[in-house]
Amino acid sequence: MSVFSNISADKVIYQGHNFFLIFDAYPVSPGHILIISNEEKPDYFDLNKEEKEELNSLILMAKDIIEKDYKPDGYNIGMNCGIAAGQTVIHFHCHVIPRYHGDMENPRGGIRHCISGKGYY
């Protein structure tokens, strides 16, 4: 059973048909939201067509929720699929991470920084 199976109902900010949303307990930045599958599935590649369609709408919903209380300048949307990709909880979740001017010295390269030295090109 994953740690996401034990999240208390008061932490859930939205409950969908296949997913629920929470604010990340260890946020990368203010407003960081997780979209978590109701059913314990390993990663994005195990989601069915209906789930993938709902996920897209929930990413947009997460953005709207974030923008009610925060004014980010950009976003990173990420899913770690597999241990080699850094996944530590093997239960599908998508990060919607608000980004702010000045939150890192040089954000150029964005997600490419997941491999050392590959973010700068």
Residue pairs with C-beta under 8 A, 6 or more apart in sequence:
1 40
2 40
2 89
2 90
2 91
3 89
3 91
4 36
4 40
4 89
4 91
4 93
5 40
5 91
7 20
7 22
7 36
11 22
11 23
12 20
12 21
12 22
13 21
13 22
13 23
13 33
13 65
14 20
14 21
14 58
14 61
14 65
16 38
16 54
16 58
17 38
17 54
18 37
18 38
18 39
18 50
18 51
18 54
18 55
19 35
19 36
19 37
19 38
19 51
19 54
19 55
19 58
20 35
20 36
20 38
21 33
21 34
21 35
21 36
21 58
21 61
21 62
21 65
22 33
22 34
22 36
23 31
23 32
23 33
23 34
24 32
24 33
24 34
24 95
28 95
28 97
29 72
29 97
29 98
29 99
29 100
29 103
30 70
30 98
30 100
31 66
31 69
31 70
31 72
31 98
32 95
32 96
32 97
32 98
33 62
33 65
33 66
33 95
33 96
34 93
34 94
34 95
34 96
35 55
35 58
35 59
35 62
35 93
35 94
35 96
36 91
36 92
36 93
37 47
37 51
37 91
37 92
37 93
40 91
40 92
41 47
41 51
41 91
41 92
42 81
42 90
42 91
42 92
43 79
43 80
43 81
43 82
43 87
43 90
43 92
44 52
44 79
44 81
44 92
44 94
45 81
46 92
47 55
47 92
55 94
58 94
59 77
59 94
59 96
62 96
63 75
63 96
66 72
66 96
66 98
70 98
72 98
72 99
72 100
73 99
73 100
73 101
74 98
74 99
74 100
74 107
75 96
75 97
75 98
75 99
76 95
76 97
76 99
76 110
76 111
77 94
77 95
77 96
77 97
78 94
78 95
78 97
78 111
79 92
79 93
79 94
79 95
80 86
80 87
80 88
81 87
83 90
85 114
86 114
99 107
106 120
108 119
108 120
109 118
109 119
109 120
109 121
110 119
112 118
112 119
112 121
113 119
